């Protein structure tokens, strides 16, 4: 396989396979959660589950002051790399071209040097987060193999994308192909790992908020 | 035209290159200028210039056999149609081109006799230039004087010092090799493994690249440094994108969206219009075409990546590199529909299971527990 054939594969059949697994996996897992259903409740509540739940989804974006004091690093680093990922994935011109081809509409891009800088900051933060996970005894105790795997598949697209943009080490077609392949790996693993939190965080936050929003006994 | 001059040269292959150039009226000054330009182009130190000049002066005009297979003659056009008689074109004239369909005076049996004679006289020393791909599905797709392309290539390659596939068809299969490849077209390197091969791809290749490769061969008697696709690094070492004068616009994120919008008029980056500059390695952006006039991107058209293998099947000339080549939106829709069905079924199964568990659940009273004691 020449490097251009490799590139053609990841842009063609490879991406098809990854997309099918990604979309199928996410929808099946979400449906499974939704269709679990909840016990019928005949008691009348004072509050509203829906408004309490919805509020929690947004209010818990801001960290609690106590938690902030206890684990400032986790929270700040977490914010930096999540926002960084958002900027790199959704505000880089070639990526927007991809999204507009798939979903039919586009939006403005950030200047390339800004995205470039963001990707470096994001990678450094991810490295720091990994180091923290290894060094901190409590974190280390809580960590399973999957956590390292999830870290790796998040980090790889950033690294390969950076190398492909700056064309370091390998010929450009191979670098681009490796970048796309790393994204496909992320897409394939996404529905079956903790990466699903990108969707499920909404559900769990809603549930927590609904409990406190209910205000009353249950039948 | 060049036909008769090439024909005349058939009989004088003992000439040195220097003598041939002087006869053509090339001054020493312009000859040295050519040597200096070649040295810098191939990233050789300036101290090499006298060595190049000396080697070229005394070089016996090498015998060159040029085989044309499944091709369009565009490569020959590119290499011979210089606007003025440049030193490069004279160097090209001054090889002993013993066999070339388009350029030779002889025809029919005479032409084939010239090839056979050159092969016999210069066995082991001649350069073999090939343009066009070789059909292997059925040799009948392309024959010359009743000889199949495959047979002629294998036969002529035996005595060649080196082989230079010129153009993307000879180097990588090119357009005849494109899907579905009805003739079973393959490249020279697919068939020949035991000879030095210098690929000079492009559709067509830049004229100065072939003269550069010839100069290198005449000067040092060795092959230039090649990349992993068999191309001389001196010319194919950098991508179009890296040397593109529109690169600053890419870095700033300024793109032409269509061929006639404001961005296109301002000369912004053509990435969104499908430019393959980032994945294509060639010297177009520096050497340029038509006596250094311009190159495709300068004329407002994205690079097609013609010097790369499979460029014809690369997923569309006007599709940006970051876009998948298949219909991902459709795939996602089908996958989504299938997932809704599968997810609903799974959900129902889960519910049924929990219902069954509930109905099978036996209540235990205090009496039951006491009985067990």
Interface residues (C-beta under 8 A of the other chain):
Chain A: X2 X4 X5 X7 X8 X11 X12 X13 X15 X16 X19 X20 X21 X22 X23 X24 X25 X26 X27 X28 X29 X30 X31 X32 X34 X35 X36 X37 X93 X94 X95 X97 X98 X101 X102 X103 X104 X109 X110 X111 X112 X113 X167 X171 X172 X173 X176
Chain B: X227 X228 X229 X239 X241 X242 X250 X251 X252 X253 X255 X271 X272 X278 X279 X281 X308 X309 X310 X311 X313 X314 X315 X320 X321 X322 X323 X324 X325 X326 X328 X329 X331 X332 X334 X335 X336 X338 X339 X340 X342 X343 X344 X346 X347 X348 X350 X351
